[in-house]
Amino acid sequence: MQQNWKVGDLAKLTGLTVRTLRFYDQIGLFSPSGHSTTGHRLYNEADIKRLQQILSLKDLGLSLEEIQTVLKGHTFAPSDIVAIQIERIRKIIKTEQKLLAELERVAD
């Protein structure tokens, strides 16, 4: 017998919020396999595997839009993923440098 999880159960299982899972469904990134007779989203094991793939791609620094293209069959070369991570880290550094400058200004 196939096990199904409701959105709240899946949220607890994955550490995501119900709101995030509903948003992923709304944008067509991750939708449930079915719905209960009362309209609740129902996820199965295949859905969970797909969600793990999404979360892994997100951890690599891909945006939700980029993840959608990967799930539709587009592949990124390892160099593309490295370039995405470099850009993400540059943005983080720039933000942190601005914060540091502001804190130093306040401290003076």
Secondary structure, 3 states (H helix, E strand, C coil): CCCCEEHHHHHHHHCCCHHHHHHHHHCCCCCCCEECCCCCEEECHHHHHHHHHHHHHHHCCCCHHHHHHHHCCCCCCHHHHHHHHHHHHHHHHHHHHHHHHHHHHHHC
